[in-house]
Amino acid sequence: MTVKGLPQDIPEYIQVNISDMEIGECLKIGDLVLPDNLEIINDSNEIIGSLTPSKPITEDLNLKDDTPANAVPIIGNDERETNAT
């Protein structure tokens, strides 16, 4: 997305509420709310996101791994990591 405005007026992020969206719906540039001192250059019908259903995990997760948990090396200096059991 391309916006036109003064650098100090361009927000760090744009917050979008998708709580009312249904699966299969799309979020378009025209749905965004920006300050009046910014201009969106892109087509307002350009899709920037869509809500899709999650996919079930169907791949083999290697659940038959017999490696004991304490055989996995711990790397790092975090006290929680070095004192893991």
N, C-alpha and C positions, 0 to 999 in steps of 0.2 A: 504494500500500500504506500502511496506517495502522498505526502501532505505538504502544503505550502503555508509558510508562516515564519515568524521570527524564531530563531533558535531557542530563545528563552521561553517561548510560548508552547513549544512542542512538549507534550507530557512524556514522562518516562515510560508509562504504560497506559493502556486504555482498558478500563474495567468493563466487563460485559456480563450481564446476568442472563444465564441460559436456563434458569430454573423452570421457565414456562415453555421451553422448547420440547417438541416431541421427537421421537426417533424418526430419522429420515428428513427432518427439517434442516434448512441451511441458514447460516448467518451471512448476510450480505453487508458490503461496505455501507450501504445506505441505512443499515440498522444501527450503526455506531453513533454515539452522541459525543461530539467534539465541541470544544469551546468555539465561540463565534469568530475569534480572531485566527482560526485555522481553516484552510480550504483543502478538501480532499480532491486530488487530481484524477483518481481512478473512476471508472464507471461505477455508479452507485449500485448496479445489479451484480457486480463481481462478487462471487462467493469467496468468503475467507475462512469458512469452517462449516462443518456439518456434524450432526449428532448421529452416531451409528451404534448399533447394539454391540455389546461385548461378545467376543467369540469364545466358545468353550475351549479349554485346553484339551487337545486331542493327541498331541505328540507324546512320545514316550519320555517320561521325566526321569528315567533311570532310577526308579524307586527300589531296585534290587541291589543297590550299591551297599556292600558290606563293610565299607571303610569305617572304622570307629571314629567318632567325632574328635577324640584327642589325638588322632594321627594327622590331622590337618594342621599345618604350621600356622602360627599366629604371627602376623607381621604388623609392626607399628609400635608406637610409644604410648598409646592410650591405655590408662590403667585398667579400664574395663576389658580391653582386649588381652592384656598380659596376664590378668587374673582369671581368665575364662576357665571354666571347668568342663 
